[in-house]
Amino acid sequence: MLATKNSPQVAVCLPVIASTSAKAGGVVLILKPTIQPAFFVMPRKVFYSFHYVPDNWRASQVRNMGSIEGSTVASDNDWETVKRGGDAAVQRWIDAQISGRSCGVVLIGSATAGRKWINYEIEKCWNDGKGLLGIHIHNLKDRDGRQSSKGANPFATFTLKNGTVPLSSVVKAYDPPHFMSTDVYSHIQANLEQWIESAIQTRANYT
């Protein structure tokens, strides 16, 4: 507990179609080309955790990459409604969003680390056995075309095994090695699925 495999596949087997043809001396069985089972990779369902006000535009770029199914994001009005219900209501909302997800992805902006509900989401994902990882998104541009400054590692304040193992030594926080927003986007898009699979495997192997 915290203190403070491969993607599932569905096989669709299509039948081999046979027909007969008359021929002198007997009947010949004609087999049409065998159709191999078709495998469709089911997209992973993940929970995205991020600081809404400064990073929503940046986070939406990652959430809309298409290969991963993300959690629902509350609008400003919805979030205010949830918060009016108190901490218990916020926890219930977060718990419902995390339920059924295989991995938590913390999108790290300049002021993400240390926020109350970001910390709760990190702890909840880990303790529920979800994969967990972070991605620094400060160099993605916001809606006004501005980049931000790199934020602290949000996993640095958590420990495992009675405080003897920093969570940050187990859970990876990826920092795309680029400055231009388009290059950062391309790097995340090219690696996101692999990062998620690795995080899920890491959590499954950690006891």
Backbone as ProteinMPNN parsed JSONL, in Angstrom:
{"seq_chain_A": "MLATKNSPQVAVCLPVIASTSAKAGGVVLILKPTIQPAFFVMPRKVFYSFHYVPDNWRASQVRNMGSIEGSTVASDNDWETVKRGGDAAVQRWIDAQISGRSCGVVLIGSATAGRKWINYEIEKCWNDGKGLLGIHIHNLKDRDGRQSSKGANPFATFTLKNGTVPLSSVVKAYDPPHFMSTDVYSHIQANLEQWIESAIQTRANYT", "coords_chain_A": {"N_chain_A": [[0.842, -1.208, 0.0], [0.335, 2.329, -0.549], [1.986, 5.053, 1.062], [1.28, 8.765, 2.597], [0.332, -7.251, -19.466], [0.045, -8.042, -22.005], [-1.999, -6.353, -24.505], [-5.512, -7.056, -24.346], [-7.042, -9.421, -26.554], [-9.39, -10.134, -29.133], [-10.473, -12.937, -30.763], [-11.614, -13.597, -33.952], [-12.986, -16.113, -35.609], [-13.258, -17.184, -38.833], [-15.232, -19.25, -40.928], [-14.045, -21.926, -43.078], [-14.916, -22.173, -46.413], [-16.445, -24.643, -48.302], [-16.93, -26.367, -51.419], [-18.43, -28.471, -53.929], [-17.526, -30.157, -56.967], [-18.437, -31.595, -60.004], [-16.737, -34.164, -61.76], [-15.23, -36.073, -64.27], [-15.127, -39.413, -63.39], [-15.54, -39.045, -60.724], [-16.226, -37.06, -57.731], [-14.93, -33.942, -56.986], [-13.577, -32.279, -54.244], [-13.563, -28.929, -53.561], [-11.692, -26.575, -51.964], [-11.914, -23.363, -50.787], [-9.576, -20.596, -50.398], [-7.985, -20.723, -47.225], [-9.089, -18.838, -44.476], [-7.442, -17.058, -42.117], [-7.67, -16.782, -38.516], [-8.868, -13.638, -37.367], [-7.472, -11.048, -35.516], [-8.332, -8.589, -33.255], [-7.13, -5.832, -31.637], [-8.051, -4.776, -28.515], [-8.637, -1.521, -27.312], [-6.792, -0.103, -24.605], [-8.201, 0.901, -21.519], [-7.844, 3.828, -19.818], [-7.161, 5.981, -16.998], [-6.942, 9.404, -16.889], [-5.077, 11.744, -15.154], [-4.821, 15.073, -14.2], [-3.938, 18.58, -13.779], [-6.509, 20.662, -13.958], [-7.188, 23.451, -14.728], [-4.775, 24.9, -15.738], [-3.801, 22.997, -17.534], [-5.643, 21.662, -19.139], [-6.018, 21.971, -21.933], [-3.592, 21.064, -22.956], [-3.637, 18.452, -21.944], [-5.826, 17.429, -23.305], [-4.846, 17.006, -25.829], [-3.282, 14.727, -25.562], [-5.189, 12.933, -24.606], [-6.822, 12.671, -26.818], [-5.474, 11.209, -28.697], [-6.263, 8.788, -29.731], [-5.587, 5.991, -29.806], [-5.949, 5.008, -27.313], [-8.42, 4.512, -24.85], [-9.797, 6.968, -22.984], [-10.665, 8.337, -19.7], [-13.707, 9.983, -18.618], [-13.873, 13.51, -18.657], [-14.667, 15.995, -16.378], [-16.652, 18.896, -16.933], [-16.135, 22.435, -16.287], [-18.419, 23.374, -14.88], [-19.627, 20.958, -14.076], [-17.635, 19.922, -12.413], [-17.573, 21.823, -10.39], [-20.064, 21.359, -9.311], [-19.751, 18.75, -8.331], [-17.765, 19.226, -6.389], [-19.146, 20.755, -4.552], [-20.46, 18.883, -3.107], [-18.705, 18.069, -1.221], [-15.718, 16.453, 0.178], [-16.187, 13.678, 0.243], [-17.969, 13.297, -1.865], [-16.391, 14.055, -4.029], [-14.409, 12.084, -3.926], [-15.982, 9.821, -4.458], [-16.73, 10.368, -7.091], [-14.236, 10.364, -8.405], [-13.42, 7.738, -7.84], [-15.344, 6.312, -9.286], [-14.635, 7.009, -11.877], [-12.123, 5.84, -12.093], [-12.679, 3.184, -11.782], [-12.77, 0.129, -13.539], [-10.753, 0.814, -15.236], [-7.492, 0.168, -16.575], [-5.109, 1.405, -16.136], [-3.478, 4.253, -14.7], [-2.722, 7.475, -15.821], [-0.711, 10.094, -15.234], [-0.68, 13.323, -16.225], [1.75, 15.545, -16.385], [2.065, 18.791, -15.45], [3.256, 22.155, -14.817], [2.462, 22.652, -12.185], [1.401, 20.334, -11.094], [2.244, 18.299, -9.286], [1.769, 17.339, -5.91], [-0.806, 18.298, -5.531], [-3.957, 18.036, -3.924], [-6.086, 16.297, -4.941], [-4.871, 15.129, -7.089], [-2.908, 13.66, -5.776], [-4.59, 11.915, -4.395], [-5.691, 10.458, -6.529], [-3.413, 9.211, -7.576], [-2.688, 7.549, -5.407], [-5.024, 6.005, -5.201], [-5.141, 4.672, -7.706], [-2.765, 3.13, -7.612], [-3.13, 1.537, -5.257], [-5.358, 0.129, -6.011], [-4.35, -1.621, -7.773], [-3.81, -0.805, -10.368], [-1.982, -0.082, -13.388], [0.534, 2.491, -13.481], [1.77, 5.645, -14.432], [3.658, 8.578, -15.411], [3.613, 11.512, -17.491], [5.432, 14.156, -18.678], [4.084, 17.162, -19.717], [4.601, 19.795, -20.209], [5.802, 21.066, -22.373], [4.014, 20.889, -24.42], [1.859, 22.964, -26.301], [-0.524, 25.341, -25.024], [-3.949, 26.474, -25.461], [-3.482, 29.056, -26.249], [-1.105, 28.959, -27.485], [1.108, 28.785, -25.859], [3.897, 27.491, -24.041], [4.94, 25.782, -21.01], [6.582, 25.585, -17.771], [8.726, 22.953, -16.595], [7.358, 20.613, -14.367], [7.508, 19.27, -10.967], [8.21, 15.833, -10.047], [5.372, 13.994, -9.5], [5.226, 11.64, -8.089], [7.174, 11.568, -6.229], [6.743, 12.08, -3.532], [5.608, 9.874, -2.428], [5.787, 6.662, -0.838], [6.717, 3.16, -0.694], [6.454, -0.116, 0.852], [6.538, 0.308, 3.729], [7.703, 2.847, 3.81], [10.267, 2.543, 2.808], [10.856, 2.394, 0.122], [10.96, 4.569, -2.525], [8.159, 5.648, -4.394], [8.642, 6.814, -6.83], [10.835, 5.485, -7.778], [9.875, 3.246, -8.809], [7.606, 3.738, -10.372], [7.41, 5.198, -13.516], [8.145, 8.44, -14.801], [7.791, 9.975, -17.665], [9.696, 12.097, -19.758], [9.444, 13.74, -22.575], [12.041, 14.027, -24.978], [12.251, 16.593, -26.321], [11.768, 19.957, -27.551], [10.078, 21.492, -29.223], [6.594, 21.767, -29.605], [5.15, 20.168, -31.448], [6.929, 18.079, -31.905], [7.101, 16.982, -29.36], [4.481, 16.09, -29.047], [4.395, 14.123, -31.098], [6.279, 12.325, -30.115], [5.088, 11.415, -27.733], [2.761, 10.278, -28.783], [3.846, 8.189, -30.308], [4.848, 6.516, -28.363], [3.034, 6.046, -26.318], [1.236, 3.803, -26.022], [3.053, 1.701, -25.556], [4.263, 2.6, -23.187], [2.104, 2.482, -21.432], [1.482, -0.272, -21.437], [3.845, -1.247, -20.314], [3.719, -0.071, -17.771], [1.462, -1.328, -16.701], [2.368, -3.952, -16.603], [4.511, -3.662, -14.827], [3.156, -2.978, -12.452], [1.676, -5.319, -12.073], [3.659, -7.104, -11.503], [4.653, -6.206, -9.135], [4.896, -6.654, -5.713]], "CA_chain_A": [[0.0, 0.0, 0.0], [1.072, 3.571, -0.597], [1.94, 5.992, 2.168], [1.0, 10.172, 2.358], [0.405, -8.287, -20.237], [-0.248, -7.644, -23.39], [-3.365, -5.896, -24.694], [-6.462, -8.138, -24.581], [-7.37, -9.59, -27.944], [-10.584, -10.905, -29.434], [-10.251, -13.691, -31.983], [-12.803, -13.841, -34.749], [-12.649, -17.221, -36.5], [-14.16, -17.25, -39.956], [-15.23, -20.626, -41.428], [-13.566, -22.25, -44.413], [-16.059, -22.498, -47.25], [-16.146, -25.739, -49.22], [-17.945, -26.644, -52.429], [-18.114, -29.67, -54.712], [-17.579, -29.999, -58.409], [-18.479, -32.89, -60.693], [-15.623, -34.383, -62.666], [-15.226, -37.447, -64.76], [-14.482, -40.352, -62.481], [-15.835, -38.806, -59.307], [-16.53, -35.704, -57.267], [-13.737, -33.282, -56.448], [-13.856, -31.284, -53.21], [-12.793, -27.699, -53.794], [-11.598, -25.727, -50.775], [-11.492, -21.986, -51.035], [-8.424, -20.247, -49.55], [-8.232, -20.678, -45.786], [-9.056, -17.509, -43.855], [-6.869, -17.169, -40.788], [-8.378, -16.0, -37.49], [-8.548, -12.214, -37.337], [-7.324, -10.582, -34.147], [-8.53, -7.163, -33.108], [-6.609, -5.399, -30.343], [-8.973, -3.904, -27.8], [-7.896, -0.403, -26.728], [-6.723, -0.032, -23.154], [-8.968, 1.952, -20.872], [-6.977, 4.445, -18.828], [-7.639, 7.15, -16.268], [-6.001, 10.518, -16.999], [-5.058, 12.648, -14.006], [-4.081, 16.298, -14.547], [-4.36, 19.843, -13.18], [-7.459, 21.045, -15.001], [-7.212, 24.827, -15.233], [-3.687, 25.275, -16.646], [-3.322, 21.94, -18.429], [-6.715, 20.949, -19.84], [-5.786, 21.994, -23.386], [-2.467, 20.155, -23.224], [-4.082, 17.09, -21.656], [-6.76, 16.974, -24.339], [-4.066, 16.536, -26.975], [-2.893, 13.353, -25.267], [-6.399, 12.131, -24.475], [-7.452, 12.492, -28.119], [-4.578, 10.559, -29.648], [-7.07, 7.809, -30.43], [-5.274, 4.574, -29.617], [-6.26, 4.669, -25.931], [-9.712, 5.017, -24.407], [-9.59, 7.711, -21.749], [-11.779, 8.552, -18.789], [-14.5, 11.185, -18.841], [-13.396, 14.704, -17.966], [-15.768, 16.864, -15.967], [-16.577, 20.296, -17.33], [-15.997, 23.338, -15.139], [-19.661, 23.393, -14.112], [-19.804, 19.647, -13.441], [-16.661, 19.788, -11.336], [-18.024, 22.67, -9.289], [-21.202, 20.663, -8.702], [-19.193, 17.638, -7.558], [-17.053, 19.759, -5.225], [-20.109, 21.248, -3.558], [-20.86, 17.742, -2.299], [-17.677, 17.787, -0.225], [-14.653, 15.51, -0.167], [-16.726, 12.337, -0.001], [-18.551, 13.3, -3.211], [-15.273, 14.086, -4.981], [-13.811, 10.752, -3.925], [-16.885, 8.897, -5.162], [-16.646, 10.66, -8.526], [-12.94, 9.871, -8.875], [-13.454, 6.268, -7.77], [-16.163, 5.818, -10.4], [-13.873, 7.198, -13.105], [-10.998, 4.909, -12.096], [-13.215, 1.825, -11.868], [-12.783, -0.448, -14.876], [-9.567, 1.242, -15.99], [-6.341, -0.696, -16.328], [-3.894, 2.186, -15.879], [-3.6, 5.679, -14.433], [-1.685, 8.266, -16.489], [-0.651, 11.445, -14.688], [-0.124, 14.273, -17.189], [2.451, 16.415, -15.435], [2.322, 20.171, -15.812], [4.172, 22.879, -13.93], [1.995, 22.674, -10.787], [0.598, 19.126, -10.862], [2.719, 17.558, -8.109], [1.386, 17.796, -4.59], [-2.2, 18.709, -5.427], [-4.714, 17.102, -3.084], [-6.815, 15.256, -5.648], [-3.887, 14.386, -7.887], [-2.34, 12.678, -4.841], [-5.597, 10.876, -4.133], [-5.803, 9.626, -7.731], [-2.212, 8.374, -7.622], [-2.812, 6.528, -4.364], [-6.143, 5.13, -5.542], [-4.738, 3.818, -8.832], [-1.767, 2.144, -7.176], [-3.703, 0.602, -4.291], [-6.332, -0.704, -6.712], [-3.631, -2.532, -8.656], [-3.724, -0.295, -11.735], [-0.712, 0.44, -13.852], [0.661, 3.913, -13.147], [2.912, 6.322, -15.049], [3.51, 10.014, -15.609], [4.176, 12.086, -18.711], [5.59, 15.606, -18.605], [3.423, 17.759, -20.883], [4.793, 21.245, -20.153], [6.223, 21.61, -23.662], [2.883, 20.98, -25.339], [1.299, 24.309, -26.239], [-1.909, 25.475, -24.597], [-4.823, 27.029, -26.505], [-2.923, 30.34, -26.662], [0.201, 28.722, -28.097], [2.173, 28.949, -24.874], [4.429, 26.349, -23.302], [5.034, 26.042, -19.58], [7.836, 25.114, -17.18], [8.666, 21.558, -16.153], [6.927, 20.438, -12.992], [8.151, 18.24, -10.146], [7.698, 14.476, -10.165], [4.296, 13.857, -8.514], [5.364, 10.383, -7.346], [8.333, 11.678, -5.345], [6.369, 12.175, -2.118], [4.993, 8.609, -2.017], [6.719, 5.56, -0.568], [6.201, 1.804, -0.595], [7.147, -1.001, 1.799], [6.742, 0.997, 5.013], [8.541, 4.025, 3.664], [11.643, 2.223, 2.43], [11.029, 2.429, -1.341], [10.247, 5.693, -3.151], [7.318, 5.26, -5.528], [9.262, 7.337, -8.049], [11.841, 4.536, -8.265], [9.125, 2.138, -9.417], [6.71, 4.3, -11.388], [8.175, 6.074, -14.401], [7.618, 9.718, -15.274], [8.483, 10.184, -18.942], [9.898, 13.479, -20.171], [9.818, 13.705, -23.993], [13.315, 14.74, -25.183], [12.079, 17.575, -27.395], [11.27, 21.256, -27.105], [8.955, 21.916, -30.056], [5.354, 21.111, -29.214], [4.793, 19.12, -32.409], [7.82, 16.936, -31.679], [6.674, 16.387, -28.086], [3.243, 15.366, -29.361], [4.729, 12.925, -31.884], [6.988, 11.391, -29.241], [4.099, 10.798, -26.846], [1.885, 9.439, -29.596], [4.576, 6.999, -30.746], [5.252, 5.67, -27.239], [2.018, 5.975, -25.269], [0.752, 2.44, -25.815], [4.129, 0.917, -24.944], [4.419, 3.056, -21.801], [0.973, 1.972, -20.658], [1.668, -1.71, -21.263], [4.957, -1.427, -19.374], [3.235, 0.297, -16.434], [0.556, -2.387, -16.252], [3.204, -5.105, -16.262], [5.254, -3.318, -13.606], [2.258, -3.085, -11.293], [1.307, -6.727, -11.898], [4.82, -7.822, -10.972], [5.102, -5.625, -7.866], [4.184, -7.157, -4.54]], "C_chain_A": [[0.871, 1.25, 0.0], [0.952, 4.325, 0.707], [2.008, 7.387, 1.586], [-0.066, 10.226, 1.494], [0.12, -7.861, -21.651], [-1.695, -7.205, -23.5], [-4.286, -7.079, -24.93], [-6.842, -8.201, -26.055], [-8.635, -10.413, -28.082], [-10.351, -11.599, -30.756], [-11.584, -13.918, -32.679], [-12.455, -14.905, -35.781], [-13.699, -17.314, -37.6], [-14.09, -18.637, -40.574], [-14.628, -20.737, -42.821], [-14.759, -22.717, -45.225], [-15.657, -23.569, -48.253], [-17.274, -25.879, -50.227], [-17.525, -27.885, -53.194], [-18.25, -29.379, -56.183], [-17.549, -31.373, -59.05], [-17.321, -32.984, -61.665], [-15.653, -35.84, -63.075], [-14.48, -38.326, -63.789], [-14.752, -40.061, -61.027], [-16.163, -37.354, -59.013], [-15.285, -35.128, -56.613], [-14.166, -32.235, -55.434], [-12.953, -30.085, -53.434], [-12.843, -26.852, -52.531], [-11.15, -24.342, -51.181], [-10.369, -21.625, -50.06], [-8.815, -20.119, -48.08], [-8.12, -19.242, -45.276], [-8.57, -17.663, -42.431], [-7.698, -16.352, -39.788], [-7.932, -14.55, -37.497], [-8.526, -11.75, -35.888], [-7.463, -9.061, -34.116], [-8.075, -6.756, -31.71], [-7.596, -4.42, -29.709], [-8.187, -2.759, -27.162], [-7.918, -0.465, -25.206], [-7.592, 1.112, -22.65], [-8.121, 2.537, -19.755], [-7.671, 5.632, -18.169], [-6.568, 8.23, -16.372], [-6.174, 11.462, -15.814], [-4.241, 13.881, -14.374], [-4.694, 17.496, -13.847], [-5.217, 20.564, -14.216], [-7.224, 22.443, -15.576], [-6.034, 25.151, -16.151], [-3.398, 24.252, -17.738], [-4.408, 21.215, -19.223], [-6.47, 20.867, -21.346], [-4.648, 21.048, -23.762], [-2.907, 18.699, -23.03], [-5.0, 16.555, -22.741], [-6.025, 16.467, -25.57], [-3.643, 15.081, -26.782], [-4.135, 12.458, -25.238], [-7.039, 11.817, -25.824], [-6.544, 11.832, -29.15], [-5.212, 9.353, -30.325], [-6.808, 6.353, -30.146], [-5.646, 4.074, -28.232], [-7.612, 5.266, -25.575], [-9.55, 5.676, -23.049], [-10.846, 7.863, -20.919], [-12.504, 9.847, -19.141], [-13.917, 12.348, -18.042], [-14.584, 15.584, -17.631], [-15.557, 18.271, -16.504], [-16.411, 21.154, -16.075], [-17.245, 23.3, -14.255], [-19.893, 22.075, -13.38], [-18.88, 19.494, -12.246], [-17.061, 20.627, -10.13], [-19.197, 22.02, -8.558], [-20.719, 19.514, -7.824], [-18.547, 18.157, -6.279], [-18.002, 20.263, -4.149], [-20.622, 20.122, -2.664], [-19.834, 17.363, -1.245], [-16.691, 16.722, -0.684], [-15.184, 14.116, -0.493], [-17.308, 12.234, -1.406], [-17.457, 13.294, -4.268], [-14.621, 12.71, -5.069], [-14.68, 9.748, -4.671], [-16.8, 9.099, -6.673], [-15.344, 10.12, -9.105], [-12.924, 8.344, -8.898], [-14.238, 5.678, -8.939], [-15.424, 5.942, -11.722], [-12.726, 6.194, -13.228], [-11.475, 3.468, -12.255], [-13.259, 1.339, -13.315], [-11.625, -0.032, -15.749], [-8.392, 0.349, -15.631], [-5.088, 0.077, -15.955], [-4.257, 3.629, -15.584], [-2.429, 6.411, -15.077], [-1.744, 9.687, -15.947], [0.04, 12.337, -15.715], [0.431, 15.447, -16.403], [2.715, 17.79, -16.031], [3.195, 20.842, -14.767], [3.763, 22.808, -12.464], [1.132, 21.458, -10.449], [0.951, 18.443, -9.545], [2.217, 18.191, -6.812], [-0.053, 18.247, -4.443], [-3.021, 17.61, -4.753], [-5.354, 15.967, -3.886], [-5.943, 14.5, -6.637], [-3.272, 13.297, -7.009], [-3.327, 11.549, -4.557], [-5.701, 9.918, -5.325], [-4.603, 8.708, -7.886], [-2.338, 7.215, -6.633], [-3.897, 5.512, -4.699], [-5.757, 4.168, -6.669], [-3.766, 2.735, -8.376], [-2.387, 1.095, -6.262], [-4.773, -0.294, -4.896], [-5.676, -1.635, -7.731], [-3.559, -2.088, -10.104], [-2.275, -0.001, -12.106], [-0.661, 1.939, -13.581], [1.907, 4.476, -13.816], [2.628, 7.805, -15.142], [4.125, 10.435, -16.926], [4.249, 13.6, -18.533], [5.037, 16.238, -19.881], [3.647, 19.273, -20.97], [5.187, 21.858, -21.493], [5.172, 21.466, -24.753], [2.277, 22.381, -25.207], [-0.139, 24.28, -25.736], [-2.711, 26.142, -25.714], [-4.325, 28.371, -27.019], [-1.532, 30.201, -27.262], [1.375, 28.859, -27.153], [2.591, 27.614, -24.273], [4.572, 26.743, -21.839], [6.401, 25.584, -19.078], [7.653, 23.686, -16.667], [8.297, 21.475, -14.673], [7.675, 19.324, -12.283], [7.495, 16.883, -10.391], [6.612, 14.255, -9.106], [4.367, 12.577, -7.687], [6.437, 10.461, -6.268], [7.965, 11.686, -3.867], [5.724, 10.897, -1.588], [6.064, 7.55, -1.782], [5.972, 4.238, -0.489], [6.966, 1.057, 0.478], [7.548, -0.27, 3.07], [7.747, 2.136, 4.919], [9.956, 3.766, 3.191], [11.919, 2.334, 0.935], [10.261, 3.622, -1.911], [9.401, 5.195, -4.331], [7.941, 5.7, -6.845], [10.363, 6.43, -8.594], [11.189, 3.345, -8.954], [8.272, 2.62, -10.579], [7.475, 5.329, -12.221], [7.403, 7.347, -14.735], [8.42, 10.086, -16.519], [8.531, 11.666, -19.293], [10.35, 13.474, -21.632], [11.039, 14.57, -24.272], [13.245, 15.74, -26.34], [11.588, 18.879, -26.786], [10.053, 21.696, -27.918], [7.716, 21.09, -29.729], [4.981, 19.972, -30.159], [5.652, 17.878, -32.234], [7.463, 16.214, -30.38], [5.429, 15.54, -28.319], [3.552, 14.057, -30.085], [5.415, 11.874, -31.028], [6.01, 10.676, -28.316], [3.214, 9.843, -27.634], [2.563, 8.125, -29.989], [4.838, 6.02, -29.609], [4.166, 5.381, -26.215], [1.558, 4.546, -24.992], [1.805, 1.577, -25.124], [4.329, 1.305, -23.48], [3.317, 2.484, -20.92], [1.121, 0.478, -20.405], [2.771, -2.008, -20.256], [4.509, -1.128, -17.946], [2.318, -0.775, -15.861], [1.353, -3.612, -15.824], [3.985, -4.865, -14.986], [4.387, -3.468, -12.369], [1.891, -4.544, -11.023], [2.438, -7.509, -11.234], [5.238, -7.342, -9.587], [4.24, -6.145, -6.721], [4.716, -6.494, -3.272]], "O_chain_A": [[2.002, 1.232, 0.487], [-0.073, 4.244, 1.385], [2.529, 7.575, 0.487], [-0.508, 11.314, 1.125], [0.121, -6.632, -21.722], [-2.535, -7.619, -22.701], [-3.911, -8.018, -25.632], [-6.951, -7.174, -26.723], [-8.921, -11.279, -27.256], [-10.066, -10.948, -31.761], [-12.552, -14.371, -32.07], [-11.712, -14.634, -36.724], [-14.884, -17.502, -37.326], [-12.992, -19.17, -40.736], [-14.68, -19.808, -43.626], [-15.528, -23.565, -44.774], [-14.661, -23.43, -48.963], [-18.426, -25.554, -49.937], [-16.37, -28.303, -53.109], [-18.984, -28.482, -56.597], [-16.733, -32.219, -58.684], [-16.966, -32.003, -62.318], [-16.053, -36.716, -62.308], [-13.347, -38.033, -63.406], [-14.238, -40.769, -60.161], [-16.349, -36.537, -59.915], [-14.663, -35.779, -55.772], [-15.02, -31.398, -55.726], [-11.73, -30.213, -53.489], [-13.921, -26.459, -52.083], [-10.126, -24.175, -51.844], [-10.22, -22.264, -49.018], [-9.821, -19.5, -47.734], [-7.174, -18.526, -45.606], [-9.217, -18.328, -41.622], [-8.34, -15.368, -40.154], [-6.74, -14.268, -37.621], [-9.451, -12.028, -35.125], [-6.792, -8.347, -34.861], [-8.578, -7.277, -30.713], [-7.93, -3.384, -30.285], [-7.161, -3.007, -26.528], [-8.925, -0.829, -24.599], [-7.695, 2.159, -23.289], [-7.721, 1.817, -18.84], [-8.624, 6.201, -18.701], [-5.419, 8.006, -15.991], [-7.279, 11.915, -15.517], [-3.097, 13.758, -14.813], [-5.83, 17.438, -13.378], [-4.704, 21.024, -15.237], [-7.077, 22.595, -16.789], [-6.261, 25.639, -17.258], [-2.812, 24.597, -18.764], [-4.11, 20.242, -19.914], [-6.687, 19.823, -21.96], [-4.729, 20.325, -24.755], [-2.592, 17.83, -23.843], [-4.961, 15.368, -23.064], [-6.527, 15.594, -26.278], [-3.646, 14.298, -27.731], [-4.123, 11.355, -25.784], [-7.726, 10.805, -25.96], [-6.819, 11.892, -30.348], [-4.751, 8.932, -31.385], [-7.729, 5.541, -30.235], [-5.662, 2.868, -27.988], [-7.917, 6.397, -25.954], [-9.203, 5.014, -22.071], [-11.949, 7.559, -21.372], [-11.981, 10.693, -19.866], [-13.518, 12.182, -16.889], [-15.41, 15.883, -18.494], [-14.436, 18.779, -16.529], [-16.531, 20.664, -14.952], [-17.144, 23.206, -13.032], [-20.301, 22.063, -12.218], [-19.286, 18.998, -11.194], [-16.906, 20.198, -8.986], [-19.308, 22.119, -7.336], [-21.211, 19.324, -6.711], [-18.756, 17.594, -5.205], [-17.685, 20.202, -2.961], [-21.158, 20.379, -1.586], [-20.06, 16.441, -0.461], [-16.807, 16.167, -1.777], [-14.683, 13.454, -1.402], [-17.161, 11.205, -2.067], [-17.576, 12.611, -5.285], [-14.318, 12.229, -6.161], [-14.171, 8.92, -5.427], [-16.797, 8.136, -7.44], [-15.341, 9.494, -10.165], [-12.466, 7.736, -9.866], [-13.841, 4.663, -9.513], [-15.562, 5.085, -12.594], [-12.395, 5.752, -14.328], [-10.757, 2.63, -12.801], [-13.728, 2.05, -14.204], [-11.521, -0.479, -16.891], [-8.31, -0.166, -14.516], [-4.107, -0.515, -15.507], [-5.214, 4.168, -16.139], [-1.276, 6.018, -14.902], [-2.719, 10.403, -16.176], [1.21, 12.128, -16.037], [-0.316, 16.24, -15.83], [3.481, 17.937, -16.983], [3.8, 20.172, -13.93], [4.619, 22.893, -11.584], [0.234, 21.547, -9.612], [0.067, 18.056, -8.781], [2.24, 19.411, -6.645], [-0.486, 18.553, -3.332], [-2.806, 16.42, -4.983], [-5.179, 14.797, -3.544], [-6.242, 13.357, -6.985], [-3.129, 12.152, -7.439], [-2.949, 10.379, -4.488], [-5.79, 8.704, -5.141], [-4.753, 7.553, -8.283], [-2.12, 6.055, -6.984], [-3.715, 4.31, -4.507], [-6.026, 2.97, -6.577], [-3.929, 1.563, -8.714], [-2.193, -0.103, -6.468], [-5.066, -1.361, -4.356], [-6.362, -2.349, -8.462], [-3.279, -2.901, -10.985], [-1.448, 0.292, -11.243], [-1.703, 2.584, -13.464], [2.973, 3.862, -13.776], [1.488, 8.239, -14.971], [5.05, 9.791, -17.421], [3.235, 14.247, -18.266], [5.461, 15.898, -20.986], [2.955, 19.957, -21.725], [4.936, 23.04, -21.729], [5.405, 21.873, -25.891], [2.197, 22.916, -24.101], [-0.878, 23.327, -25.984], [-2.185, 26.348, -26.807], [-4.704, 28.788, -28.113], [-0.857, 31.198, -27.52], [2.512, 29.03, -27.592], [1.768, 26.732, -24.03], [4.352, 27.898, -21.473], [7.275, 25.238, -19.872], [6.539, 23.274, -16.344], [8.861, 22.184, -13.84], [8.383, 18.535, -12.908], [6.368, 16.803, -10.879], [6.911, 14.324, -7.914], [3.652, 12.439, -6.695], [6.596, 9.529, -5.479], [8.793, 11.332, -3.028], [5.335, 10.841, -0.422], [7.106, 7.541, -2.438], [4.765, 4.197, -0.25], [7.997, 1.526, 0.96], [8.721, -0.228, 3.443], [8.54, 2.359, 5.834], [10.773, 4.686, 3.172], [13.076, 2.365, 0.517], [9.037, 3.679, -1.792], [9.874, 4.417, -5.159], [7.781, 5.028, -7.864], [10.78, 6.584, -9.742], [11.861, 2.539, -9.597], [8.223, 1.989, -11.635], [8.114, 6.226, -11.671], [6.187, 7.332, -14.923], [9.588, 10.462, -16.427], [7.546, 12.39, -19.147], [11.525, 13.229, -21.905], [11.082, 15.727, -23.853], [14.093, 15.724, -27.232], [11.068, 18.911, -25.671], [9.093, 22.221, -27.352], [7.787, 19.869, -29.593], [4.54, 18.916, -29.705], [5.171, 16.756, -32.394], [7.517, 14.987, -30.309], [5.339, 14.409, -27.841], [3.027, 13.005, -29.722], [5.171, 10.678, -31.186], [6.099, 9.462, -28.137], [2.952, 8.724, -27.193], [1.925, 7.073, -29.999], [5.031, 4.828, -29.849], [4.362, 4.55, -25.328], [1.5, 4.131, -23.835], [1.486, 0.812, -24.213], [4.539, 0.44, -22.63], [3.571, 2.052, -19.795], [0.909, 0.013, -19.285], [2.642, -2.919, -19.439], [4.877, -1.845, -17.015], [2.39, -1.093, -14.674], [1.051, -4.235, -14.806], [4.11, -5.763, -14.154], [4.824, -4.017, -11.358], [1.805, -4.958, -9.867], [2.194, -8.461, -10.494], [6.068, -7.973, -8.931], [3.011, -6.08, -6.768], [4.241, -6.788, -2.175]]}, "name": "protein", "num_of_chains": 1, "seq": "MLATKNSPQVAVCLPVIASTSAKAGGVVLILKPTIQPAFFVMPRKVFYSFHYVPDNWRASQVRNMGSIEGSTVASDNDWETVKRGGDAAVQRWIDAQISGRSCGVVLIGSATAGRKWINYEIEKCWNDGKGLLGIHIHNLKDRDGRQSSKGANPFATFTLKNGTVPLSSVVKAYDPPHFMSTDVYSHIQANLEQWIESAIQTRANYT"}
